[in-house]
Amino acid sequence: MIRLFVAISFPEEIRQSLATLCAGVPGARWAKPDQFHLTLRFIGEVDGRAAHAVADELSGITMPSFELKLFGVGTFGDKRKSHSLWAGVRPNPALNRLQEKVDNAVLRAGLAPDRRKFAPHVTLARLNNAPVDRLGAFLSHHALYEAPGFICERFVLYSSFLSSSGAIYTPERVYRLDGLNEDHDEDWMSAEADHWDALEAAAYGHGR
């Protein structure tokens, strides 16, 4: 089985901007700059056949590139016990359209629909009993946070491995919005592709 999700990655300038936010809250387990992403669809654990089906369906997505801007901060959870801290995204119809296309592609691959409403954000930290006053001060201080805008031209299929030191995200395939995914450096990572094929062969008794 392999754990997958689809997300937008960020250029270095945006990752460094987000990194400037990651301090000042006791009990926060801050994300590393290379972990920042905007999830379009969490898929979860699937076998090799489903993984290939998802990857193939995602390759059919095309739409114009668009500008994306991060703005503001917030938390998930209730006021007394928030469990995560995030940076927000300015409302963007093109982003919503991309998310719908990704979600439909996952459905066409035969996976179950995601019942959660799309709430675009970038996770900054997981919280463990963060002091309410310090968290409130952080939210107030960074309420008007805004990163430079950037052009979103692609999205990524990631695998996720949960290690003892935190999640490790690996880009498995990068999809350009114009559909011209011809750069072999952005295609399957061969080791993972072989691994998925092996899983499928073991599960279904044949190779691809």
Z-matrix of the N, CA and C atoms (Angstrom, degrees):
N
C 1 1.469
C 2 1.534 1 110.03
N 3 1.308 2 115.12 1 148.87
C 4 1.460 3 120.50 2 177.82
C 5 1.528 4 108.75 3 -135.15
N 6 1.328 5 115.85 4 138.56
C 7 1.459 6 122.83 5 -176.06
C 8 1.534 7 108.66 6 -94.83
N 9 1.337 8 117.29 7 122.79
C 10 1.451 9 121.71 8 -172.40
C 11 1.522 10 112.75 9 -125.36
N 12 1.328 11 115.23 10 152.97
C 13 1.454 12 121.56 11 166.83
C 14 1.523 13 109.22 12 -152.35
N 15 1.319 14 116.30 13 159.83
C 16 1.462 15 122.45 14 -179.95
C 17 1.521 16 107.71 15 -112.88
N 18 1.333 17 116.92 16 134.04
C 19 1.463 18 119.32 17 -174.21
C 20 1.516 19 111.18 18 -153.29
N 21 1.320 20 114.62 19 166.51
C 22 1.454 21 122.79 20 169.95
C 23 1.523 22 107.49 21 -97.43
N 24 1.321 23 116.42 22 129.10
C 25 1.456 24 120.87 23 174.86
C 26 1.523 25 109.09 24 -92.19
N 27 1.331 26 116.33 25 169.84
C 28 1.460 27 120.25 26 -175.16
C 29 1.519 28 111.74 27 -121.85
N 30 1.332 29 116.59 28 147.86
C 31 1.469 30 119.26 29 172.24
C 32 1.521 31 110.38 30 -67.01
N 33 1.322 32 115.84 31 163.28
C 34 1.464 33 121.51 32 -175.57
C 35 1.523 34 112.18 33 -56.23
N 36 1.310 35 118.22 34 -39.27
C 37 1.458 36 121.30 35 -179.59
C 38 1.526 37 111.70 36 -58.24
N 39 1.311 38 116.44 37 -40.74
C 40 1.469 39 120.48 38 -179.02
C 41 1.522 40 110.24 39 -72.86
N 42 1.324 41 117.62 40 -40.64
C 43 1.466 42 120.05 41 178.81
C 44 1.530 43 110.77 42 -61.25
N 45 1.319 44 116.28 43 -40.33
C 46 1.460 45 119.04 44 179.83
C 47 1.523 46 111.05 45 -69.78
N 48 1.321 47 117.17 46 -35.51
C 49 1.460 48 120.18 47 175.83
C 50 1.523 49 111.09 48 -62.64
N 51 1.325 50 116.70 49 -44.39
C 52 1.464 51 120.73 50 177.96
C 53 1.525 52 111.43 51 -64.12
N 54 1.325 53 116.66 52 -36.46
C 55 1.465 54 120.76 53 -178.76
C 56 1.520 55 111.73 54 -62.27
N 57 1.339 56 117.53 55 -28.46
C 58 1.470 57 119.76 56 179.40
C 59 1.522 58 112.02 57 -66.21
N 60 1.321 59 117.29 58 -17.91
C 61 1.463 60 121.06 59 179.17
C 62 1.520 61 112.98 60 -82.47
N 63 1.321 62 116.84 61 -17.76
C 64 1.459 63 121.12 62 -165.87
C 65 1.526 64 113.54 63 -85.58
N 66 1.307 65 115.93 64 70.39
C 67 1.470 66 122.17 65 176.94
C 68 1.523 67 108.00 66 -169.60
N 69 1.336 68 114.81 67 159.01
C 70 1.457 69 119.70 68 170.18
C 71 1.506 70 117.24 69 98.23
N 72 1.345 71 117.72 70 2.42
C 73 1.461 72 119.93 71 179.61
C 74 1.527 73 109.17 72 -126.22
N 75 1.332 74 118.46 73 106.16
C 76 1.471 75 120.41 74 176.70
C 77 1.536 76 110.62 75 -59.51
N 78 1.311 77 116.10 76 143.15
C 79 1.461 78 120.21 77 -179.80
C 80 1.508 79 114.07 78 83.96
N 81 1.336 80 117.04 79 3.26
C 82 1.464 81 120.23 80 178.56
C 83 1.526 82 110.01 81 -91.49
N 84 1.326 83 116.86 82 133.67
C 85 1.461 84 122.01 83 171.70
C 86 1.527 85 106.55 84 -101.85
N 87 1.319 86 115.15 85 96.65
C 88 1.458 87 121.44 86 -170.88
C 89 1.527 88 111.74 87 -73.24
N 90 1.325 89 115.46 88 141.51
C 91 1.462 90 120.78 89 174.12
C 92 1.523 91 110.04 90 -71.03
N 93 1.308 92 115.98 91 149.69
C 94 1.459 93 121.43 92 174.55
C 95 1.526 94 108.80 93 -83.17
N 96 1.337 95 117.32 94 153.39
C 97 1.467 96 119.41 95 -178.58
C 98 1.524 97 114.21 96 -53.31
N 99 1.334 98 117.67 97 -36.17
C 100 1.458 99 118.62 98 -178.53
C 101 1.532 100 112.79 99 -77.32
N 102 1.327 101 117.22 100 -2.42
C 103 1.459 102 121.11 101 177.38
C 104 1.527 103 112.83 102 -97.74
N 105 1.323 104 118.00 103 -9.69
C 106 1.455 105 120.02 104 -177.66
C 107 1.533 106 110.69 105 -66.30
N 108 1.313 107 116.63 106 133.04
C 109 1.457 108 122.23 107 176.79
C 110 1.527 109 108.79 108 -163.41
N 111 1.314 110 116.17 109 165.23
C 112 1.461 111 122.08 110 175.83
C 113 1.526 112 106.79 111 -114.80
N 114 1.318 113 117.12 112 108.94
C 115 1.456 114 121.20 113 -175.99
C 116 1.524 115 111.47 114 -71.48
N 117 1.337 116 115.88 115 127.77
C 118 1.461 117 122.23 116 173.87
C 119 1.525 118 111.38 117 -94.64
N 120 1.323 119 116.01 118 -34.85
C 121 1.470 120 119.72 119 178.87
C 122 1.524 121 109.53 120 -160.37
N 123 1.327 122 116.61 121 119.81
C 124 1.462 123 120.73 122 172.06
C 125 1.521 124 106.93 123 -83.87
N 126 1.319 125 116.63 124 129.39
C 127 1.458 126 121.48 125 -177.60
C 128 1.517 127 111.32 126 -102.91
N 129 1.314 128 117.42 127 -42.82
C 130 1.456 129 120.93 128 -179.37
C 131 1.516 130 111.31 129 91.50
N 132 1.314 131 117.07 130 -163.82
C 133 1.459 132 122.09 131 -174.96
C 134 1.526 133 110.59 132 -81.50
N 135 1.328 134 115.04 133 127.32
C 136 1.468 135 121.59 134 178.41
C 137 1.520 136 109.02 135 -136.34
N 138 1.331 137 116.02 136 163.02
C 139 1.458 138 119.75 137 176.80
C 140 1.528 139 109.80 138 -86.53
N 141 1.336 140 115.62 139 179.24
C 142 1.451 141 120.51 140 -176.03
C 143 1.513 142 113.68 141 -61.08
N 144 1.321 143 117.06 142 -40.48
C 145 1.467 144 119.77 143 -178.89
C 146 1.526 145 110.58 144 -63.78
N 147 1.320 146 117.36 145 -46.05
C 148 1.469 147 120.41 146 179.91
C 149 1.523 148 111.05 147 -65.11
N 150 1.342 149 116.72 148 -38.12
C 151 1.460 150 120.46 149 179.55
C 152 1.522 151 110.90 150 -60.96
N 153 1.323 152 117.20 151 -45.45
C 154 1.458 153 120.79 152 178.49
C 155 1.527 154 110.84 153 -64.97
N 156 1.332 155 117.17 154 -39.10
C 157 1.462 156 120.21 155 -179.98
C 158 1.528 157 111.23 156 -63.03
N 159 1.331 158 115.84 157 -43.49
C 160 1.461 159 119.92 158 177.89
C 161 1.524 160 110.35 159 -61.80
N 162 1.319 161 116.05 160 -47.43
C 163 1.465 162 120.17 161 -178.36
C 164 1.521 163 111.17 162 -59.78
N 165 1.320 164 117.29 163 -41.18
C 166 1.459 165 120.45 164 179.97
C 167 1.525 166 111.72 165 -66.58
N 168 1.317 167 116.89 166 -42.45
C 169 1.467 168 119.88 167 -179.46
C 170 1.530 169 111.19 168 -66.22
N 171 1.316 170 117.31 169 -38.15
C 172 1.465 171 120.25 170 179.38
C 173 1.519 172 111.55 171 -63.28
N 174 1.335 173 117.26 172 -29.03
C 175 1.462 174 120.36 173 -177.60
C 176 1.521 175 112.20 174 -66.97
N 177 1.325 176 117.73 175 -14.96
C 178 1.460 177 120.57 176 179.73
C 179 1.520 178 114.14 177 -87.19
N 180 1.316 179 118.03 178 -1.50
C 181 1.464 180 121.31 179 -177.73
C 182 1.526 181 110.40 180 -80.13
N 183 1.315 182 116.31 181 125.83
C 184 1.467 183 121.98 182 172.76
C 185 1.522 184 108.65 183 -137.12
N 186 1.316 185 116.55 184 145.43
C 187 1.455 186 124.14 185 174.32
C 188 1.516 187 107.64 186 -172.95
N 189 1.320 188 118.01 187 162.74
C 190 1.466 189 119.03 188 179.36
C 191 1.526 190 111.58 189 -65.28
N 192 1.317 191 116.26 190 149.36
C 193 1.460 192 120.28 191 172.66
C 194 1.521 193 109.07 192 -65.35
N 195 1.332 194 116.64 193 164.11
C 196 1.455 195 119.98 194 -176.41
C 197 1.519 196 109.99 195 -153.03
N 198 1.330 197 115.59 196 159.91
C 199 1.460 198 120.11 197 178.71
C 200 1.524 199 109.77 198 -86.20
N 201 1.319 200 115.13 199 140.35
C 202 1.464 201 122.19 200 -179.93
C 203 1.518 202 108.98 201 -126.41
N 204 1.323 203 116.96 202 135.80
C 205 1.458 204 121.31 203 179.19
C 206 1.522 205 110.25 204 -130.15
N 207 1.324 206 116.21 205 130.70
C 208 1.462 207 122.01 206 174.72
C 209 1.513 208 108.58 207 -88.31
N 210 1.330 209 115.83 208 138.65
C 211 1.463 210 119.33 209 -177.92
C 212 1.527 211 110.43 210 -152.53
N 213 1.337 212 115.50 211 133.98
C 214 1.457 213 121.20 212 173.21
C 215 1.517 214 113.83 213 76.86
N 216 1.318 215 115.64 214 172.06
C 217 1.465 216 122.91 215 177.95
C 218 1.520 217 108.98 216 -137.21
N 219 1.314 218 116.39 217 163.59
C 220 1.457 219 120.96 218 179.00
C 221 1.512 220 110.61 219 -169.41
N 222 1.320 221 116.02 220 -175.12
C 223 1.457 222 121.51 221 -179.54
C 224 1.519 223 110.50 222 -133.75
N 225 1.324 224 115.76 223 157.41
C 226 1.463 225 122.90 224 167.48
C 227 1.515 226 107.41 225 -108.44
N 228 1.332 227 115.21 226 146.21
C 229 1.458 228 121.21 227 -175.07
C 230 1.517 229 108.93 228 114.14
N 231 1.311 230 116.31 229 -174.64
C 232 1.463 231 118.29 230 178.47
C 233 1.528 232 109.88 231 -94.40
N 234 1.332 233 115.73 232 174.40
C 235 1.461 234 120.32 233 -174.22
C 236 1.524 235 112.89 234 -63.69
N 237 1.334 236 116.96 235 -29.94
C 238 1.456 237 120.21 236 -177.44
C 239 1.531 238 112.68 237 -87.10
N 240 1.334 239 116.49 238 -23.31
C 241 1.464 240 118.12 239 -177.94
C 242 1.528 241 109.60 240 -148.16
N 243 1.320 242 116.44 241 82.08
C 244 1.458 243 121.30 242 175.12
C 245 1.524 244 109.43 243 -75.72
N 246 1.329 245 116.39 244 143.83
C 247 1.468 246 118.52 245 -178.62
C 248 1.525 247 113.56 246 -110.24
N 249 1.323 248 118.26 247 -12.10
C 250 1.460 249 119.38 248 176.41
C 251 1.522 250 110.65 249 -154.03
N 252 1.309 251 114.13 250 154.78
C 253 1.464 252 122.42 251 -177.30
C 254 1.524 253 107.23 252 -121.49
N 255 1.339 254 116.50 253 136.12
C 256 1.457 255 119.01 254 -173.98
C 257 1.526 256 112.77 255 -139.82
N 258 1.333 257 114.42 256 161.39
C 259 1.462 258 122.58 257 168.43
C 260 1.525 259 107.06 258 -102.43
N 261 1.329 260 115.11 259 140.65
C 262 1.452 261 119.49 260 -175.56
C 263 1.517 262 113.73 261 -92.81
N 264 1.326 263 114.91 262 -177.96
C 265 1.461 264 123.17 263 -178.00
C 266 1.519 265 108.40 264 -131.99
N 267 1.333 266 116.57 265 134.90
C 268 1.460 267 119.10 266 175.98
C 269 1.532 268 109.26 267 -63.79
N 270 1.346 269 117.64 268 142.02
C 271 1.470 270 120.50 269 179.95
C 272 1.521 271 111.38 270 -50.92
N 273 1.333 272 115.74 271 135.93
C 274 1.448 273 120.21 272 -173.07
C 275 1.534 274 110.13 273 -151.80
N 276 1.333 275 118.45 274 105.39
C 277 1.471 276 120.45 275 -179.97
C 278 1.525 277 113.11 276 -58.45
N 279 1.342 278 117.45 277 -34.80
C 280 1.465 279 119.68 278 -179.72
C 281 1.524 280 111.07 279 -65.94
N 282 1.326 281 117.02 280 -38.71
C 283 1.464 282 120.59 281 176.63
C 284 1.519 283 110.07 282 -62.53
N 285 1.316 284 117.18 283 -43.94
C 286 1.467 285 120.35 284 178.37
C 287 1.523 286 111.23 285 -62.01
N 288 1.329 287 116.17 286 -37.85
C 289 1.464 288 120.11 287 179.20
C 290 1.526 289 110.83 288 -66.04
N 291 1.330 290 116.95 289 -41.82
C 292 1.462 291 120.12 290 177.11
C 293 1.518 292 110.69 291 -62.35
N 294 1.317 293 116.95 292 -43.50
C 295 1.459 294 120.27 293 -179.84
C 296 1.537 295 110.71 294 -61.09
N 297 1.322 296 117.03 295 -39.91
C 298 1.464 297 120.79 296 178.50
C 299 1.528 298 110.95 297 -64.34
N 300 1.317 299 116.10 298 -40.73
C 301 1.461 300 119.62 299 178.77
C 302 1.527 301 111.16 300 -64.50
N 303 1.327 302 116.49 301 -41.72
C 304 1.464 303 120.39 302 177.77
C 305 1.522 304 110.41 303 -63.72
N 306 1.318 305 116.33 304 -45.18
C 307 1.463 306 120.31 305 -179.37
C 308 1.526 307 110.69 306 -61.32
N 309 1.325 308 117.21 307 -42.58
C 310 1.463 309 120.51 308 179.16
C 311 1.521 310 111.43 309 -65.67
N 312 1.335 311 117.04 310 -36.14
C 313 1.463 312 120.20 311 177.75
C 314 1.530 313 111.08 312 -63.48
N 315 1.328 314 116.01 313 -41.27
C 316 1.466 315 120.22 314 178.71
C 317 1.531 316 110.38 315 -65.08
N 318 1.324 317 116.86 316 -38.19
C 319 1.462 318 120.61 317 177.57
C 320 1.528 319 110.80 318 -65.23
N 321 1.330 320 116.86 319 -41.39
C 322 1.469 321 120.24 320 178.64
C 323 1.521 322 111.24 321 -63.82
N 324 1.319 323 116.62 322 -27.04
C 325 1.470 324 120.54 323 177.69
C 326 1.524 325 111.78 324 -75.46
N 327 1.325 326 117.01 325 -3.73
C 328 1.457 327 120.88 326 175.21
C 329 1.511 328 116.01 327 96.84
N 330 1.338 329 117.15 328 9.63
C 331 1.457 330 119.85 329 -179.23
C 332 1.527 331 110.66 330 -93.32
N 333 1.307 332 115.73 331 161.13
C 334 1.461 333 121.87 332 -175.96
C 335 1.523 334 110.84 333 -70.84
N 336 1.332 335 117.44 334 150.66
C 337 1.470 336 119.76 335 177.64
C 338 1.521 337 111.56 336 -68.36
N 339 1.331 338 114.95 337 154.20
C 340 1.457 339 121.34 338 175.67
C 341 1.519 340 107.79 339 -91.44
N 342 1.323 341 117.44 340 118.26
C 343 1.471 342 121.62 341 -175.64
C 344 1.518 343 112.45 342 -80.40
N 345 1.330 344 117.20 343 -10.62
C 346 1.459 345 119.78 344 -178.46
C 347 1.522 346 110.63 345 -80.13
N 348 1.320 347 116.43 346 139.99
C 349 1.455 348 120.97 347 177.03
C 350 1.523 349 109.88 348 -70.99
N 351 1.320 350 116.20 349 138.47
C 352 1.464 351 121.14 350 179.91
C 353 1.527 352 109.49 351 -65.52
N 354 1.320 353 116.18 352 122.36
C 355 1.468 354 122.85 353 178.99
C 356 1.523 355 107.04 354 -129.34
N 357 1.321 356 118.28 355 87.54
C 358 1.472 357 120.52 356 -174.14
C 359 1.516 358 112.73 357 -61.28
N 360 1.326 359 115.77 358 130.28
C 361 1.464 360 121.78 359 -178.67
C 362 1.520 361 109.42 360 -165.14
N 363 1.308 362 115.75 361 167.38
C 364 1.457 363 122.94 362 174.26
C 365 1.522 364 107.60 363 -121.46
N 366 1.311 365 118.10 364 117.08
C 367 1.462 366 120.81 365 -179.65
C 368 1.524 367 110.18 366 -68.99
N 369 1.331 368 115.26 367 124.76
C 370 1.463 369 121.62 368 177.65
C 371 1.523 370 111.58 369 -95.98
N 372 1.351 371 116.59 370 -36.73
C 373 1.465 372 119.48 371 -175.67
C 374 1.515 373 110.55 372 -160.16
N 375 1.314 374 115.25 373 151.63
C 376 1.464 375 122.39 374 165.79
C 377 1.518 376 106.70 375 -95.41
N 378 1.310 377 116.83 376 139.03
C 379 1.462 378 121.48 377 -173.44
C 380 1.515 379 111.35 378 -109.60
N 381 1.326 380 115.16 379 139.82
C 382 1.458 381 121.80 380 176.93
C 383 1.525 382 108.52 381 -131.65
N 384 1.332 383 115.18 382 95.90
C 385 1.467 384 121.31 383 -179.84
C 386 1.531 385 112.23 384 55.81
N 387 1.310 386 116.23 385 44.96
C 388 1.465 387 120.22 386 177.23
C 389 1.527 388 109.59 387 -66.26
N 390 1.327 389 118.70 388 133.74
C 391 1.465 390 121.42 389 179.22
C 392 1.524 391 111.13 390 -57.22
N 393 1.311 392 116.57 391 130.97
C 394 1.462 393 121.02 392 -175.54
C 395 1.520 394 111.03 393 -59.88
N 396 1.331 395 117.44 394 -39.84
C 397 1.461 396 119.20 395 -177.57
C 398 1.524 397 111.78 396 -67.44
N 399 1.341 398 116.82 397 -40.37
C 400 1.466 399 119.94 398 -179.94
C 401 1.532 400 111.04 399 -69.53
N 402 1.315 401 115.50 400 -36.95
C 403 1.459 402 118.99 401 178.14
C 404 1.530 403 110.52 402 -67.47
N 405 1.329 404 115.08 403 -41.36
C 406 1.457 405 119.21 404 177.61
C 407 1.517 406 111.89 405 -62.27
N 408 1.324 407 116.53 406 -39.74
C 409 1.458 408 120.62 407 178.57
C 410 1.524 409 110.95 408 -64.89
N 411 1.330 410 116.41 409 -39.25
C 412 1.468 411 120.41 410 177.94
C 413 1.526 412 110.63 411 -62.48
N 414 1.325 413 116.39 412 -46.67
C 415 1.462 414 120.65 413 -178.27
C 416 1.520 415 111.27 414 -63.42
N 417 1.310 416 116.52 415 -38.97
C 418 1.460 417 120.77 416 179.25
C 419 1.526 418 111.23 417 -68.13
N 420 1.327 419 116.14 418 -43.75
C 421 1.456 420 120.65 419 -176.46
C 422 1.530 421 112.07 420 -66.16
N 423 1.342 422 116.31 421 -35.14
C 424 1.466 423 120.49 422 -175.46
C 425 1.527 424 112.72 423 -106.09
N 426 1.321 425 117.40 424 16.96
C 427 1.466 426 120.53 425 -175.52
C 428 1.524 427 112.83 426 -57.47
N 429 1.316 428 116.94 427 -33.62
C 430 1.463 429 120.95 428 -177.68
C 431 1.533 430 112.10 429 -102.26
N 432 1.325 431 116.78 430 19.23
C 433 1.466 432 119.58 431 177.87
C 434 1.521 433 110.52 432 -54.63
N 435 1.318 434 115.75 433 135.91
C 436 1.463 435 120.90 434 175.53
C 437 1.518 436 109.51 435 -147.09
N 438 1.321 437 115.52 436 126.60
C 439 1.460 438 120.84 437 176.67
C 440 1.523 439 109.27 438 -90.25
N 441 1.325 440 117.48 439 158.35
C 442 1.471 441 119.57 440 175.38
C 443 1.530 442 110.38 441 -58.59
N 444 1.314 443 116.92 442 144.08
C 445 1.452 444 119.76 443 175.94
C 446 1.520 445 110.91 444 -69.32
N 447 1.323 446 117.06 445 152.04
C 448 1.462 447 121.44 446 176.36
C 449 1.522 448 108.92 447 -143.01
N 450 1.316 449 115.29 448 157.26
C 451 1.459 450 120.62 449 -179.63
C 452 1.530 451 109.52 450 -88.00
N 453 1.310 452 115.62 451 120.89
C 454 1.466 453 121.33 452 176.57
C 455 1.527 454 108.17 453 -86.19
N 456 1.311 455 116.05 454 112.32
C 457 1.461 456 122.34 455 -177.73
C 458 1.520 457 112.77 456 -114.44
N 459 1.329 458 116.68 457 -5.98
C 460 1.459 459 119.57 458 -174.25
C 461 1.524 460 110.50 459 -157.54
N 462 1.311 461 115.62 460 164.73
C 463 1.460 462 122.01 461 173.17
C 464 1.522 463 107.55 462 -138.10
N 465 1.331 464 116.37 463 167.90
C 466 1.460 465 120.78 464 -167.33
C 467 1.531 466 111.08 465 -132.45
N 468 1.316 467 115.99 466 139.38
C 469 1.464 468 122.01 467 168.14
C 470 1.518 469 107.06 468 -94.39
N 471 1.327 470 116.76 469 116.09
C 472 1.462 471 122.83 470 -177.58
C 473 1.524 472 110.67 471 -107.54
N 474 1.332 473 115.72 472 148.95
C 475 1.454 474 120.77 473 162.93
C 476 1.525 475 107.69 474 -103.27
N 477 1.309 476 115.64 475 154.36
C 478 1.464 477 120.98 476 -177.09
C 479 1.514 478 109.30 477 -131.71
N 480 1.323 479 115.27 478 127.38
C 481 1.466 480 121.67 479 175.95
C 482 1.514 481 108.41 480 -116.76
N 483 1.326 482 116.78 481 124.24
C 484 1.461 483 121.56 482 -177.98
C 485 1.521 484 109.11 483 -90.73
N 486 1.312 485 116.43 484 102.52
C 487 1.452 486 121.71 485 179.91
C 488 1.528 487 110.07 486 -98.64
N 489 1.330 488 116.16 487 173.56
C 490 1.460 489 120.46 488 -179.99
C 491 1.519 490 111.96 489 -66.57
N 492 1.329 491 117.05 490 -21.77
C 493 1.469 492 120.95 491 179.85
C 494 1.517 493 112.97 492 -99.12
N 495 1.334 494 116.46 493 6.76
C 496 1.463 495 120.31 494 178.74
C 497 1.517 496 111.38 495 122.91
N 498 1.320 497 115.63 496 179.04
C 499 1.458 498 121.08 497 -177.39
C 500 1.521 499 111.07 498 -75.72
N 501 1.334 500 115.30 499 140.50
C 502 1.460 501 122.08 500 174.44
C 503 1.521 502 107.29 501 -114.14
N 504 1.335 503 116.34 502 119.53
C 505 1.459 504 121.74 503 -177.67
C 506 1.529 505 109.56 504 -103.69
N 507 1.326 506 115.98 505 129.94
C 508 1.458 507 121.37 506 179.83
C 509 1.524 508 109.36 507 -121.61
N 510 1.337 509 118.88 508 122.67
C 511 1.466 510 120.10 509 176.17
C 512 1.519 511 109.84 510 -71.24
N 513 1.330 512 117.10 511 118.97
C 514 1.460 513 121.37 512 -177.85
C 515 1.523 514 112.43 513 -93.43
N 516 1.323 515 116.01 514 -35.77
C 517 1.464 516 119.75 515 176.98
C 518 1.519 517 108.70 516 -154.09
N 519 1.317 518 116.24 517 138.79
C 520 1.456 519 122.50 518 179.07
C 521 1.522 520 108.44 519 -110.57
N 522 1.327 521 116.94 520 130.26
C 523 1.457 522 122.56 521 -177.12
C 524 1.520 523 110.31 522 -114.08
N 525 1.307 524 116.77 523 123.33
C 526 1.458 525 120.76 524 173.95
C 527 1.518 526 109.38 525 -82.52
N 528 1.326 527 116.39 526 141.20
C 529 1.458 528 120.16 527 -177.60
C 530 1.522 529 112.38 528 -66.73
N 531 1.356 530 116.98 529 -23.87
C 532 1.462 531 118.63 530 178.04
C 533 1.530 532 112.33 531 -81.08
N 534 1.340 533 116.63 532 -1.92
C 535 1.457 534 121.14 533 175.59
C 536 1.508 535 115.68 534 81.93
N 537 1.343 536 118.57 535 -2.05
C 538 1.460 537 121.18 536 -177.10
C 539 1.523 538 110.85 537 -89.83
N 540 1.311 539 116.47 538 68.08
C 541 1.461 540 121.65 539 -176.05
C 542 1.522 541 110.00 540 -89.54
N 543 1.329 542 116.21 541 70.91
C 544 1.457 543 121.22 542 -174.27
C 545 1.523 544 113.46 543 -106.94
N 546 1.323 545 117.85 544 -7.74
C 547 1.466 546 121.00 545 -178.44
C 548 1.521 547 109.01 546 -77.76
N 549 1.332 548 116.23 547 114.64
C 550 1.472 549 118.99 548 -176.14
C 551 1.524 550 111.46 549 -64.43
N 552 1.319 551 117.92 550 -23.16
C 553 1.461 552 119.91 551 178.18
C 554 1.519 553 111.35 552 -67.46
N 555 1.332 554 116.62 553 -19.01
C 556 1.454 555 120.80 554 -178.90
C 557 1.527 556 111.67 555 -102.73
N 558 1.322 557 116.59 556 3.62
C 559 1.457 558 119.87 557 -178.61
C 560 1.522 559 109.40 558 -88.24
N 561 1.320 560 116.32 559 -168.52
C 562 1.457 561 120.27 560 -176.10
C 563 1.524 562 112.59 561 -51.03
N 564 1.293 563 115.87 562 137.63
C 565 1.460 564 119.79 563 166.76
C 566 1.529 565 105.95 564 -74.66
N 567 1.323 566 115.87 565 118.90
C 568 1.456 567 120.90 566 -167.74
C 569 1.517 568 113.40 567 -56.80
N 570 1.319 569 117.15 568 -38.77
C 571 1.462 570 119.40 569 -178.23
C 572 1.520 571 111.04 570 -63.03
N 573 1.335 572 116.42 571 -42.60
C 574 1.458 573 119.54 572 -179.88
C 575 1.522 574 110.82 573 -70.75
N 576 1.332 575 117.10 574 -38.13
C 577 1.465 576 119.57 575 178.68
C 578 1.523 577 110.37 576 -61.15
N 579 1.346 578 116.93 577 -43.84
C 580 1.457 579 120.42 578 177.14
C 581 1.519 580 111.15 579 -62.59
N 582 1.331 581 115.59 580 -38.15
C 583 1.459 582 120.05 581 179.61
C 584 1.526 583 110.30 582 -64.00
N 585 1.327 584 116.77 583 -43.77
C 586 1.464 585 119.99 584 179.02
C 587 1.523 586 110.75 585 -63.35
N 588 1.340 587 116.26 586 -41.60
C 589 1.462 588 119.25 587 178.00
C 590 1.523 589 111.27 588 -61.25
N 591 1.326 590 116.13 589 -40.14
C 592 1.465 591 119.92 590 179.33
C 593 1.525 592 111.22 591 -64.45
N 594 1.334 593 115.91 592 -40.45
C 595 1.462 594 119.64 593 177.71
C 596 1.521 595 110.87 594 -62.02
N 597 1.323 596 115.13 595 -43.36
C 598 1.461 597 119.17 596 -179.30
C 599 1.525 598 111.31 597 -65.58
N 600 1.335 599 116.60 598 -42.42
C 601 1.446 600 120.30 599 179.66
C 602 1.519 601 111.41 600 -62.01
N 603 1.329 602 115.90 601 -40.47
C 604 1.460 603 120.53 602 179.85
C 605 1.521 604 111.08 603 -67.06
N 606 1.338 605 116.05 604 -37.86
C 607 1.461 606 119.93 605 -175.88
C 608 1.527 607 111.89 606 -77.55
N 609 1.354 608 116.36 607 -35.84
C 610 1.451 609 118.97 608 -171.72
C 611 1.533 610 113.82 609 -115.30
N 612 1.329 611 116.14 610 -0.17
C 613 1.450 612 119.82 611 173.89
C 614 1.507 613 115.26 612 75.23
N 615 1.355 614 117.54 613 23.26
C 616 1.459 615 119.35 614 177.10
C 617 1.512 616 108.87 615 -157.08
N 618 1.288 617 116.61 616 163.34
C 619 1.468 618 122.06 617 175.35
C 620 1.497 619 109.96 618 -97.23
N 621 1.329 620 114.40 619 -179.10
C 622 1.453 621 120.19 620 177.68
C 623 1.522 622 109.89 621 -97.65
